[in-house]
Amino acid sequence: VRLEDAGKYRCVATNIGSRLKSREAGGRKPHQRPRIIAGPQNVTVSLHHTVVLECVATGNPSPIISWSRADSKPIDVYNAKVLGNGNLVITDVNAKHSGVYLCRATTPGTRNHTTAAANLTVLPPSIVERPESQTRPRAGTARLMCQAEGVPLPRIRWLKNGEEVHLNGRIKMYNKLVITQIIPEDDAIYQCMAENEQGSVLSLARLIVVMSEDRPSAPRNIHAETISSSAILLAWDRPLYNADKVIAYSIHYMKAELNNEEYQVVIGNDTTSYIVDDLEPARNYSFYIVAYMPMGASRMSDQVSQHTLEDPLRTPELTLTSHSSTDIQVSWQPLPAKISRGRVLAYRLSYRTAVDDTVVNVDLPQNGTEYLLEGLRPDTIYLLRIAAATRVGWCEPSAWTSHRTPKISPVLQLEALNCTSVRARWHTSPDPVVVLGFRLCYHEEGQPEQPSILLQAQTYIHTIGGLPRRKYHVKILSISKVGDGYQTDRTISTPGCVARDQTSAAPPPPHQVTVLTSNSSMMSLRWSRPAFSSGKAVSYTVRCTPVGTHNVSAIRYIQTKQSVMVQDLIPNTRYEFVVRLHVDQMSSSWSSVVYHQTLPAPSRPPAGVRVTLIEDDTALVSWTEPTEPNLVVTHYTILYASQQAWMSGHWQRIQRETHTMALLEKLEPGNVYLVKICASNKVGDGPFSSVVELTPKHGHLHRSKNPRHSDGFSDTTEFSDGLYHIDQRSVTGIMVGVSIALTCIAMCALIKSASPKVIAVRAAEGPHPGMPLPGNYRLENVEALLPVISNQIEDPKAETRACLYETGKTVLRYDDRLGSAPLPASSREMIYGPLHPESSQSSEGSQETGDSGHYSNEESN
């Protein structure tokens, strides 16, 4: 018997009539460990091809085939799939597919497995976007593109005629090579080299520089002179040849360090000097000049370098503390580069007393950030200031800062020994002032002080006995030749004398601690009181801690009755909160921790920015808050400038705290103004809104005109916040219109009481021919002018009743058939409006209404 004979057998009986099979018999096939009979092979493939990694395994039961990478990276699920019983197929191969792949055959339900590995190699990096040859004129700009792919990502290098390209302010490299202010020397063959560990690949392009025949020569005798810490004066002579054809000069400058950005200023041909400002202090700058003519540009002039001055904006801010009664610890932070505007060489600390004009100066090294003043007088006010020195000299010192040295003050600790005794311990900090003794006193809360107890200088402990269960205040102060020091005050309550079997368990902690609302500097907390029976008053302690802090002083403890509003938090900071309960001199454990983070600075600009011209030289700017939930805005910054000032980078600045509108005054008519707004809080400034343009014009605005608006919306008086903004002339017009309407109502009432000759007729009859209505009036307008004073009016002569006012059915007119005289023209004008033909013609862009006011067609749209 051999191994392959293992299996199941059955007996088959056959005759002419039928055929029968017995039940299966025999032993089971024995288990076999998985074995890979055809494993994957190492393969090298080109980009974008398809590769198949084979894996066939046997075993009993049949093993499960799985694939993984040796570097634990995931297999690309989009380009890779398993076919049949285990072959891995990868399509569109690229550099990221390179690596070692593992085939794993595992017996189901067990940990028995076997593996086979193969390395997939993708050929070296390839350039997917090649540079193209270009022809550019002198002083033009060339951009050579080059993009490559591979694993690892290849590095891009540029070569000029086979040598490394030297990058400077004129030649820069991003994802492409950019050459500005092209000169004849830039005419060359440029090569893009992409390389990584797998290899390298090259691609080249030619740059041809076109020269003009009669171009001018370069400007001569360049001279630079430093004016201030941010400005340098440049002067030069005109070109020697073709100077009369020069139409402009281009000034180029950059920081002298390598790979800095180059800046360019273009000026006219009527000057040979220029002041370059907005430079950084204490920096070396290099300059050169190019002359331009219609047919091209000259060569570069000789380069000249110049150094800006060092001029600190301000001095450091001082922090003053005292470790004893005779010293002051002075500390400061080094000035940042934008403030120091140069290298600080030394500091000078000056101090004096408040009653003495004698100033003591202490010169400190440039790397110093603190200094200890010793040998000072206790309880004395000192004035201190600091100045910084650069190569130019000493800057203006800071303003005087005052600090009072402390008196001698002991550190007091109290300890309740039992229900009737308290032990007081104290010590003094090292101090050159000799302590002659101590004075200690105590009293029960709400009671007068007891006589003082004088103690010797070497005494640092004292026990107070015979105290009932009360709260006591204990004070101690030092005595010296220079006078009494500060007193230290502590409070302690003696414990109650309670038997051990009467002690009670500590109360449970609060639960369901939640943060209700929060913003960038404030959070509101609420919690639920635990279920326990006690009629005593309950209080709570909230502990607020910035997550990850190691500064004990940053932890805050807040006493409260129920909920609490935690303020003055640091924006964009994660905090943890716990709450403890106090009742009947017992405290619970801390509650479970709740985490919450304050909000950051605004991330969106103000919305609905709108500029309205309300006077010839005054505009109203309005906006709405940024659309962010729970955002706290402390102030808004409005920047505006004329187009000319904007081109030179000069903005005028206005700040408003919580208002969402501001006036721009003293605008120059005829100039185009640009306006933008940002919101800010304690964290910082948000982004600016889109720029809105405004053009003030000469002349006054007509009353019937809408103020001119400038914004990003359609021309309508309604803002995105749903509010109407009107100017002073519009308000005056509305008030006049309301006054006229009230006068009309009063006159109608007088007409009714004085002349009952007015009757009602059907609307179908229309108004009387002798009483024409204004051309633009409709019957509804006439009805709208009549006060609702009665539904019926009785005429005693005609003995008839007529409806005076019913909407849509009747209008008033005069009936000449009754023999009554018509109303005066003034009364008719009050009812029907002006009767002159020209009154029906409204001013441009407006219509008349029944109250003689005006409204704009633009507003009614």
Secondary structure, 3 states (H helix, E strand, C coil): CCHHHCCCECCEEECCCCEEECCCECCCCCCEEEEEEECCCCEEECCCCCEEECCEEEEECCCEEEEEECCCCCCCCCCEEEECCCEEEECCCCHHHCEEEEEEEECCCCCCEEEEEEEEEECCCEEEECCCCEEEECCCCEEEECEEECCCCCEEEEEECCEECCCCCCEEECCEEEECCCCHHHCEEEEEEEEECCEEEEEEEEEEEECCCCCCCCCEEEEEEECCCCCEEEEEECCCCCHHHCCEEEEEEEECCCCCCCEEEEEECCCCEEEECCCCCCCEEEEEEEEEECCEECCCCCCEEEECCCCCCCCCCCEEECCCCCCEEEECCCCCHHHHCCCCCEEEEEEEECCCCCCEEEEEECCCCEEEECCCCCCCEEEEEEEEECCCCECCCCCCEEEECCCCCCEEEEEECCCCCEEEEEECCCCCCCEEEEEEEEEECCCCCCCCEEEECCCCEEEECCCCCCEEEEEEEEEECCEECCCEEEEEECCCCCCHHHCCCCCCCCEEEEEEEECCCCEEEEEECCCCCCCCCEEEEEEEEECCCCCHHHCEEEEECCCEEECCCCCCCEEEEEEEEEECCEECCCCCCEEEECCCCCCCCCEEEEEEECCCCCEEEEEECCCCCCCCCCEEEEEEEEHHHHHCCCCEEEEECCCCEEEECCCCCCCCEEEEEEEECCCCECCCCCCEEECCCCCCCCCCCCCEEEECCCCCCECCCCCECCCHHHHHHHHHHHHHHHHHHHHHHHHHHHCCCEEEEECCCCCCCCCCCCCCCCHHHHHHCCCCCCCEEEECCCCEEEECCCCCCEEEEECHHHCCCCCCHHHHHHHHCCCCHHHHCCCCCEEECCCCCEEEHHHHC
